[in-house]
Amino acid sequence: MKVQIGPITRLEGHLSINTTVENNIITNAQSVGEMFRGFEIILRGRDPLDAQQITQRICGVCPYAHAIASSYAQENAFGIKTPPNGRIMHNLIQGANHLYDYLLHFYQLSALDFIDVTAILKYSGSDHKLTALRDWVKAELASGRPFPAAPFLPRLSGKYLADTDLNIGALKHYMEALEIQKKANRASAIFGGKFPHSTAIFPGGCTQNPNIDHISSYRSLIFDVKEFIHQKYIPDILAVAQAFPEYWKIGRSQGGFLSYGLLPFGPEPDSARLFAPGVILNGQSEAVNFEAIKEDVKYSRYSSPSGLKVRDGALTPAPHKESAYSWIKAPRYNGHMVEVGAGARVLVDYTQGHNPTIKKLVNKYAKIAGIGVDGLNSVFGRHLCRAISAVVIADFLLAETERLDPKAPGMAIYELPESGEGFGATEASRGALLHYIRVKNYKIDRYECVVPTTWNCSPMDDKDQPGALESALIGTRVENPAEQIEANRIIHSFDPCLACAVH
Ligand code: NFE
């Protein structure tokens, strides 16, 4: 039978999945990006320094990653030498955004796939937020309205967590996580000016110099976030995983892994990064080559040529193209389908033995979960890798604040040349993000973004290879083909952002 899952809730933008289910097994899955945006067209002819502002409007969740990728691309294109304070402030803004994003993703976007929100009806304690939630759910359910207790109910049918105390504890953390996310965003805004859409990030640094007040406020906020990560976020993931151990095997993508590396720690130039860049193909890690990336459009709603390199990128919308089923392009690395995101980021680093803390944390939690490193390619593997990333990033940010020098500049001084081209690559929360800029006569001649969810939620490529999410869905057993809670859990584990994917 054919079942369209969609619109899928608890993700950003408009995604649906066309599934074919035979004998309760998903035998085919098509990832459908349902809208067109065209930022790369909007950017043509503009002042280059508009790019890190305009590309942030691709998304309200990961705007800083776009600003940073754009700044790196311009730093490369124009030979701008960012001073250490500039690099560090970029990191402090972007890193705090990762922490916000991981907590948002687990608690608000994924946990309720497993946590039983109706357990709140059994709550008899005195926490005022929990009693308020209980009384509200009770009143909603008694109201007889068609969709009571939204956004918690209705929900997909399936098995939810049975332990009442665990459910109620997780719901408490669901609400606390909102407050902690606010702290992470406030920390980003100290150096970034505001959240979302920073006004301070520029090629070469930030528009303000750091002072002691900034540093101490930032540290105090990140300390609170770090405490939550260690005391609530990691234990909650492990507790939920313990109740659903099959999800260490479900949702396995069938290609390689790509990460551009995250958070350069100096010294400039050619600074190494906290998370190593690399691509894993057939189990082997290699250095990343941007020239190996091409974007196929056989199944995408574009009439521009298929298989173009990033620097040649083109975008001619063709809404009625017969073979197409998505507005998302299909990027491939040397023809290989790859997964990007926290799982890929951690696996690439682990495979290279680059960051000893990442290695230690992966080994520790893999042992607790009773999985091999291979198990990171799964629904809970992706959740665990976000949590491991959060631990490593929080410590790094606190250490970075100590490297800021209030007496030194936060921004390079430069004049933009008449022409130039450059790539800028970073890791957004959802994975590998690449920007390319070409400038002629002081204006943007071409701009290309190859975005995390474009990789993960791509349709099939010119060789009919499925995208990473499609491949993770195919072969999955579903109890109830009409609803497919299992597929929803897999989709959410990738944390898709369709606003970014179609940009
Ligand atoms: Ni709109 Fe984004 C991240 C980017 S995902 S959230 O993270 O880039 O495609």
Boltz pocket constraint, residues with backbone or C-beta under 6 A from the ligand:
constraints:
  - pocket:
      binder: B
      contacts: [[A, 12], [A, 58], [A, 59], [A, 60], [A, 61], [A, 62], [A, 65], [A, 66], [A, 428], [A, 429], [A, 430], [A, 431], [A, 432], [A, 433], [A, 451], [A, 452], [A, 453], [A, 454], [A, 495], [A, 496], [A, 497], [A, 498], [A, 499], [A, 500], [A, 501]]
      max_distance: 6.0
